[in-house]
Amino acid sequence: MPSLTESTGWSIEVVPGLIPVEDFFRLLAQRKFSASTWVRKMDQLDYLEEPDMFHDVFGHTPLLAEPKFAQFMKDFGDLGVEFIDDEEVVIQLQRLYWFTIEFGLIYENGRKVYGAGICSSFGETTHSLSENVEVVSFDLERVINTEFKTDVVQTLYFELESFDQLFEEFKLFRDTIREKVA
Ligand SMILES: [Fe+2]
């Protein structure tokens, strides 16, 4: 089985914990995913406010081995670097990241989880697939205008029809914000 680097050019960059957003975008643009080295305790299996190594590696790296998703993550980092001084765009990118890469659902022969924040929590996986949450069809305009909370289990999730939908909508978003500043 090829390594992550051999399959898509991505690698893991060890970081001490949460890092400034500009550093995070810059690493993504270099195809480096930042991962911490501490691991949660048993009583934190279901929920963490700050990502640990299990979240970063188990949650994020599987999709980084998928070529189209890996390219989307690199493009996402590039856009973050490009617009790092535009506070509004940075907030929109953080919301897009949150509701897809961290907490996204997808419909493929039934509802499935793909967001790393869900996948790395057994409790959130069952919660997000339960009747107790609101799931809406992915709509980029709505996503970038929806605030999120990092200190509670999510109550609202966005569901993709396919990853291609995410990649296409991301390109349209990129074109739109570039046109605005042109
Ligand atoms: Fe994460």
Residues whose N, C-alpha, C, O or C-beta is under 5 A from the ligand:
A	BS01	LIG	P51 A116
